[in-house]
Amino acid sequence: MHPITAKLHWFLVLFLLTTGTALCQNLFQFMQAQPEISSIKAIDGNHFFNQCYEIRIRQPLNHRDTTQGFFLQRVFVSDKKADRPVVLITEGYDANYAAQPNFIHELSPMLEANQLCVEHRYFGESVPDPINWEFLTVENAARDHHRIVQLFKKHYQEKWLNTGISKGGQTALAHRSFFPNDVSATVAYVAPLNFGVEDGRHERFLNQVGSDECRDKIRSFQREILVRRAQMLPLLTDYAKQRNYTFPMPMDETLDYIVLEYAFSFWQWGHNCNAIPADTASTEALFNNLIRISSPDYFSYQGSAHFRAFFYQAARELGYYGYDTQSFADLLSLQSTQGYVNQFMLPVGSSTTYSDKTSRQVDQFLKSDARNVVLIYGEVDPWSATAATVRKRGNNHKIVQEGGNHATRIGTLPEQKREKLIRKINKMVR
């Protein structure tokens, strides 16, 4: 061998041995070599994957000022093959479900893809200690995801797609707007884009959705509950006592809020109008239907504890919905519901002021620069009242499933539409 050739040969060998590239490492060795990853635990995963891990990544509390400290973010890594695409799940809440051995996102087998599920900061096991609410921002969450993408792209070098459901869909769209080149495509399911803590469009939607007959039946049911307030309150009090629920408002007002929430919850999950009890039904039958559709735990300190971080985000950047009290004003004990999120739903000791800056940024990105974005909504889901709008150019698609609710997915679409969409998404990541 020529001396120069020999020297180049040994230089290449040395380079491959010392750089720790993904080409000469398996996934576990790759993760071991990353200083950002503080722990790695092999877990049982869906049989579709070859290996699955639960890891912790050290993330800055404030990506713009790392002197503010760090927290550990939980990520589930499900490996198919290094030369396959990656489905990045930008979870909006905790990711406890991803620890279940049978868990798999519907897109992963559709794309023969690897899967990363990222628990949202301040949720589940990804909570800083102590908690400083100042750093729970959409931008910091987007930077969490950006940092994870940059880290794992050293191993998974094929195309990436980010996705999420509901708040997770909001998270995916925000991540894409801050870092449009991190992934090649985005699939956001039932993701709202609100422009106010009480956006206003949801209430109008609930006055139009479905048939007149069904809406009248819901409204009549709600009024009957309030008419029987004296009989309902002991049932509610006993229900709460059995579950050790306490509420941030008086029990009279708690009943009001549960009744007002009923219509939103009914349509969100696509309940059957025929199952609503008649006004002549027993008080117990009415009460049981009420709490089955609109559970009191939503307004309790205990039942909503794991959602408090979300309500902070809603009051600060994400927005939420309000209640139309006009049809029940003569029967309600409360004077107004305006400002209820800030008054009753925030974590104890926190406060914030809403800004629509982030929502406007995402909206502008989707209408002006988005490419390969798929938005999926259900027709009767109240969250579709604030559905995002995406430009038609750029290979973008917005699909509304007829009769669909908040559980609308690619798998619930009619077969022909489903297969067509799967083909389109496959082309986005090839």
Secondary structure, 3 states (H helix, E strand, C coil): CCHHHHHHHHHHHHHHHHHCCHHHCCHHHHHHCCCCEEEEEECCCCCCCCEEEEEEEEEECCCCCHHHCEEEEEEEEEECCCCCCEEEEECCCCCHHHHCCCCCCCHHHHHCCEEEEECCCCCCCCCCCCCCHHHCCHHHHHHHHHHHHHHHCCCCCCCEEEEEECHHHHHHHHHHHHCCCCCCEEEEECCECCCCCCCCHHHHHHCCCCCHHHHHHHHHHHHHHHHCHHHHHHHHHHHHHHCCCCCCCCHHHHHHHHHHHHHHHHHHCCCCHHHCCCCCCCHHHHHHHHHHHCCHHHHCCCCCHHHHHHHHHHHHHHCCCCCCCHHHCCCCCCCCCCCHHHHHHCCCCCCCCCCCHHHHHHHHHHHHCCCCEEEEEECCCHHHHHECCCCCCCCCEEEEECCCCCCCCHHHCCHHHHHHHHHHHHHHCC
